[in-house]
Amino acid sequence: MEKLTLLGNKQVSYSSEYDPTVLEVFDNKHRNRDYFVKFNCPEFTSLCPVTGQPDFAALTIAYVPDIKMVESKSLKIYLFSFRNHGAFHEDCVNIILEDLKALMEPKYIEVQGKFLPRGGISIDPYCNYGKAGTKWAGIARYRMMNRDLYPEKIDNR
């Protein structure tokens, strides 16, 4: 198992620039079954790459682990590194998915952002991935095709 350097470390510094190198993993001790791990991140922030204005979102990251799992404190520090990063909402969720996919090689992963309205428009990007050649590739296609069958009402934000 890899050494976790952030968990329990009180001297952790938070990067003010996007930094995927802070992500750490540990071994999945329950590889004999499929199960979801879901992170709710209600205070995600990034910057608009054009105006530099802050964007706020609630992110949901869910995955089915294979061999490795992401350590939650490193994920928190990684997400914090977007605070001064200029990227469109759609880019943020796709960057996060690709970084976590490369780190863990999960069976399945999805990332959804629910960005607060700015200029009267909210944006809710969603992306997912299922490992090719497994049932999870089909599940990823199915979940993508069935996104927003029941869209939100404006009054429930």
N, C-alpha and C positions, 0 to 999 in steps of 0.2 A: 504494500500500500504506500502511496506517496505521502510525504510528510506535509501535514497541514501547518502553515506558518501564520495564518491570520486568526484562526479560531483561538480565543483566549488571550490573544496578544493585545495588550493595552496601549502599545506604542504604534499602532497602525496609522499610516498617513493616508489621507484621501487625495487622490490625484485630481487635479483641476483640468486634466485633459483625458480624452477617451483612451482607455487602457485595458485591452483584453488580457494582458499578461498577468493581471491580478487574480484571474480565475483559478481556482484549485478544485481538485477532484479527490474522491475516495472510492473505495471498492463497494460495489453493490453486493450486499450479503444475502440477497434474496433472488438470485438469478433463476431460481427454479420456477418463478411465477412472474406473470406480467402484472404490473400495477402502475398507477399514475402517481406522480409527484406534482403538486401544484403550488406555485408561488404566486401570491397576490401582492402586488407592489403598487399601493395607492398613491405614492408620492414621487413618481418618476418625473424628471424634468430634463429638458434639452433646450437648445436654442434654435430659432428659425435661422437657416443658413443665409437668408437674404437680409432680414431686418435686424437680426440679433436679439429679437424679443424672446422672452422665455415661453416655452410651451410646457403645459402640465398634463399628465396623463395617469390613469390607473392602468398598469400593465398586468396581464396574467400570462404566466409562463407555465406550461404543463408538459410533462414528458413521461415516457415509459422508458426506464433505464435498461441498459444492457449490462455492460461490465463496470462502467464508471458512473458516478453521480457527482453533481456540482455541490460544493460546500456552500451553505447559505450565506455566511458572512462574506466570503469572497464575491458571491453574486451581488450582495448589497453594495460592496465597494465598487465593483464593476459598473453597476447601474448608476451609482453616484458619479462615475467618471463621465457620464453623458451630460452632466449639468452645464458644462461650458462648451459642449460639442455642438457644432452647427450641422444639423441634418433634418431633412423633412421627416414627417411622422412615419411615412411608409418606409423610408430608409432605416429609421431607428429599429422598427420591429424586425426587419429583414437582417440587419447587421447583428442584432442580438441572437436571432435564430441561427445564423451561420456561425457565429462565435461559439455558441453552446453546442451546436452539432459537431464542429471540429474538435472541441474539447472532450466531449463525452462519447460521441458516436452512439446516440440513443437509438432505440428501436423506433420511437416516434417522438416528435416534439411539435408544439404549437405555441405561438406568441401572438397575443392580441393586445392592442393599445386602444384605450378609450380616452382620447384627448379632449380636453375641455374646449368649448367653443372660443374661437378668436375671430373677430370680424363677422360674427353671426353664424359660423359654420363649425361643426364638430367633425372630426375625422376619426374613424375607428378601423385602422388597418389590421389585417389578420394574415398570418402566413403559417404554413405547417410543412412538415416533412415526415415521410415514412420510409424506413430503410428498404431499398430496392430488393426485390426477390422475397419479401416477407409479406405476411398478411397486413402489416402496418402500412405498406405502400397503398394498398386498396383502401384502408381506413382513412388515410390522409386524403385521397381523392374524394371519398364519400363526404368527409367532414367539410372539405372545401366547397363541394357542390351544394351542400345543405346549409351553408352559412346564411344567416339573416333571413330564414324563411318567415320568421316572426319578428320584423324589425321593431325597434324601440319606439315608444311614443315620446314626443318631445318633453312631456311633463315628468318623466321619470329619470332625469339626469341629475 
